[in-house]
Amino acid sequence: MKLAKFVRVKTSASAALAEAKTTAEWKQRTVYQVLTDRFSTGNATQSKCTNLSVYCGGNYKGLISELPYIQGMGFDAIWISPVVTNYPNSYHGYHATNWNTYNSNFGSQQDLQDFVNACHAKGIWVMVDVVANHVGPVGTNYSQITPYNQASHYHTDC
């Protein structure tokens, strides 16, 4: 399923995923921002990341395992990294290369749905970061970006 469809589709397993809240409702929430890759792998036996310039293994399953910790600190919303496919080793999620697919480094589409469902079951809202003003560091080789793969999709340097 393409990412754009994920946002619009309501199925029995993901009915809560498409619920939008108002600005006023969000202002009543305490938001915990996580860099998905750096937060938790969900695997206590995995060693610590020693090379911080690459993916370290944090994922949606790891986030699920830490929901009691986050909720215990008093947070009732979580802001996660962008979920789209990124330039190699862009563990932060801010170098999109394909706006139609998921970043598999954070888990599968089902893992993301499971994370959101687990949050909602605990009364925790989820905010997905979306960075629409830039893509991966591809210079002028826009063919690496999907679907925005032409120079006409971008402004010239200021």
Helices and strands as residue ranges (DSSP letters): H 3-8, G 15-18, H 23-27, E 31-33, H 36-39, H 60-65, H 67-72, E 77-80, E 84-86, E 96-102, G 104-106, H 109-121, E 125-128, G 142-144, G 151-153
